[in-house]
């Protein structure tokens, strides 16, 4: 069995120091990452792309798209960084979605389970599903507390449409009894929940954490023992 590729994630959420992570690629000679430019507007994205040119990064197999991205940005990823898969949020989570703009790469774009499971019509516009395991686990916890069945029909959709890429963030415990999803990992055990999803791992899995690359390198090693055992 071929090992799954686990990628460090250059995230851009408000608490993520994405410029600092870019500098870390030089410090640790990181040549391959996943990119999550989901929280920055075009001027900052252009800055990010420029800064990446002066790093060891040569491969970005997975990019999380924004609904306002331009086709030239996707061309850049594919042509310069050999991007293999994109993912995007469910359409009703986006504003003014222009499907035609993304049609060139629909064959390699996967739609994510975010605050809901995408409907069939949404999934069929793209190549299949991107599983965010943290959203899935968080929903399971919340629904279990309400004694309802979690993520109805999600496994059926996975088997029907396939999975091209996945995200892994943290599931943290609050006061020892309440768990919730987070983009900040405080302990490697925050990743243990992924053991529940072994049968659903796709070929490419991206770490979606605000943690530094120094901490993500530890997370990657930890996850590899779980996922590629």
C-alpha positions in Angstrom: 0.0 0.0 0.0 1.3 3.4 -1.0 1.8 5.8 2.0 -0.4 8.9 2.2 1.3 12.2 1.5 1.0 14.4 4.6 1.7 18.1 4.0 2.6 21.0 6.3 0.0 23.7 5.9 0.8 27.4 5.3 -2.4 28.8 6.7 -3.4 32.5 6.7 -6.1 32.6 9.4 -6.0 35.7 11.7 -3.8 33.9 14.3 -1.5 32.4 11.7 1.8 34.1 11.1 2.0 33.2 7.4 5.0 35.5 6.8 6.8 33.8 9.7 6.0 30.4 8.2 7.5 31.5 4.9 10.7 32.3 6.7 10.6 28.9 8.4 10.7 27.2 5.1 14.2 28.6 4.7 15.2 27.6 8.2 14.1 24.0 7.9 14.6 23.7 4.1 11.0 22.8 3.5 10.5 22.1 -0.2 6.8 21.0 -0.2 3.7 22.4 1.5 0.0 22.8 1.3 -1.3 26.4 0.9 -4.4 27.9 2.6 -4.6 31.5 1.3 -8.2 31.6 2.5 -8.1 34.6 4.7 -6.1 37.1 2.7 -7.2 39.4 -0.1 -5.5 39.7 -3.5 -2.8 42.3 -2.5 -1.6 40.1 0.3 -1.8 37.0 -1.9 0.4 38.7 -4.4 2.9 39.4 -1.6 2.7 35.8 -0.5 3.4 34.5 -4.0 6.4 36.9 -4.3 7.8 35.8 -1.0 7.5 32.1 -1.9 9.8 32.6 -4.9 12.7 33.2 -2.5 12.1 30.0 -0.5 13.1 26.3 -1.0 9.4 25.5 -1.7 9.2 23.8 -5.1 6.0 21.8 -4.7 2.5 22.7 -3.5 0.4 19.6 -4.2 -2.7 21.1 -2.5 -4.2 24.6 -2.5 -7.4 25.7 -0.7 -9.1 28.1 -3.1 -11.0 31.3 -2.3 -14.2 32.0 -4.3 -12.6 35.3 -5.5 -9.4 33.8 -6.9 -8.5 34.5 -10.5 -7.7 31.9 -13.0 -4.1 33.2 -13.3 -3.6 32.2 -9.6 -4.6 28.6 -10.3 -2.4 28.6 -13.4 0.5 29.7 -11.2 0.0 26.9 -8.8 -0.3 24.2 -11.5 2.5 25.5 -13.7 5.1 26.6 -11.1 4.3 24.4 -8.1 2.8 21.2 -9.8 -0.4 21.5 -7.8 -2.4 18.3 -8.1 -5.6 19.1 -6.2 -7.6 22.2 -5.1 -10.4 22.3 -2.7 -13.2 24.9 -2.1 -15.9 25.6 0.5 -19.5 24.6 -0.2 -21.0 27.0 -2.6 -23.6 28.5 -0.3 -20.7 29.4 2.1 -19.3 31.7 -0.6 -20.4 35.0 -1.9 -20.9 35.7 -5.6 -19.5 32.4 -6.8 -18.5 32.4 -10.4 -18.4 28.8 -11.5 -17.2 29.5 -15.0 -13.9 30.9 -13.5 -13.2 27.6 -11.9 -14.3 25.3 -14.7 -10.8 25.0 -16.1 -9.7 23.1 -13.0 -13.0 21.5 -11.9 -11.5 18.0 -12.7 -9.0 18.5 -9.8 -11.1 20.6 -7.4 -12.9 19.0 -4.5 -15.6 20.4 -2.4 -15.2 20.5 1.4 -17.6 19.5 4.2 -17.7 22.8 6.1 -20.8 23.7 8.2 -22.9 21.3 6.2 -22.4 18.3 3.9 -22.4 19.4 0.3 -25.4 18.3 -1.7 -25.2 16.1 -4.7 -25.7 19.0 -7.2 -22.7 20.8 -5.5 -20.4 17.8 -5.5 -21.2 17.0 -9.2 -19.9 20.4 -10.2 -16.5 19.3 -9.1 -14.3 16.3 -8.9 -15.5 14.9 -5.6 -15.2 15.5 -1.9 -12.5 17.1 0.3 -12.9 15.7 3.8 -12.2 18.1 6.7 -11.8 15.4 9.4 -12.0 18.0 12.1 -15.4 19.4 10.9 -16.6 15.8 10.7 -15.4 14.9 14.2 -16.7 18.2 15.7 -20.1 17.6 14.2 -20.1 14.0 15.5 -19.4 15.3 19.0 -22.1 18.0 18.9 -24.7 15.7 17.4 -23.8 12.9 19.8 -24.4 15.3 22.7 -27.9 15.9 21.3 -28.4 12.2 20.7 -28.8 12.6 17.0 -27.2 10.7 14.2 -24.2 12.6 13.0 -23.4 13.5 9.4 -26.3 11.6 7.8 -25.4 10.0 4.5 -21.9 11.4 4.5 -20.2 8.0 4.2 -22.6 7.1 1.4 -21.6 10.3 -0.4 -17.9 9.6 0.1 -18.3 6.2 -1.5 -20.3 7.6 -4.3 -18.2 10.5 -5.3 -14.7 9.7 -3.9 -12.2 11.8 -2.0 -9.3 13.6 -3.5 -7.8 15.5 -0.5 -8.3 16.0 3.2 -7.6 18.5 6.0 -6.6 17.7 9.5 -6.8 20.3 12.3 -7.0 19.8 16.1 -9.8 18.6 18.4 -9.2 20.1 21.8 -10.7 19.3 25.2 -12.1 22.1 27.3 -12.2 21.6 31.1 -11.8 17.9 30.5 -15.3 17.2 29.2 -16.1 19.3 26.2 -14.3 19.0 22.9 -14.2 21.3 19.9 -12.4 21.9 16.7 -9.5 24.3 16.5 -6.8 25.5 14.1 -4.4 25.7 17.0 -2.9 22.5 18.4 -1.8 22.6 22.0 -0.8 19.0 22.3 -0.1 16.2 19.9 -2.9 14.3 21.4 -5.2 16.8 19.9 -4.7 14.8 16.7 -5.6 11.4 18.1 -9.2 11.6 16.8 -8.0 10.8 13.3 -7.6 7.2 14.3 -11.4 6.9 13.9 -11.2 7.6 10.2 -8.5 5.3 8.9 -10.7 3.9 6.1 -11.3 7.4 4.6 -7.8 8.8 4.2 -7.2 10.0 0.6 -3.7 10.1 -1.1 -3.1 13.8 0.0 -3.7 15.0 3.6 -2.9 18.6 4.6 -2.3 19.9 8.1 -4.5 22.9 8.6 -3.1 24.5 11.7 -2.0 27.9 12.8 1.0 26.4 14.6 4.5 27.2 13.4 6.2 24.9 11.0 8.5 23.8 13.8 5.4 22.5 15.7 3.8 21.2 12.5 6.9 19.1 11.7 6.3 17.3 15.0 2.6 17.0 14.1 3.5 15.5 10.7 5.7 12.9 12.3 3.0 12.0 14.8 0.3 11.7 12.1 2.5 9.6 9.9 2.7 7.0 12.7 -1.1 7.0 12.8 -1.9 7.2 9.1 1.0 5.3 7.5 1.5 2.6 10.1 
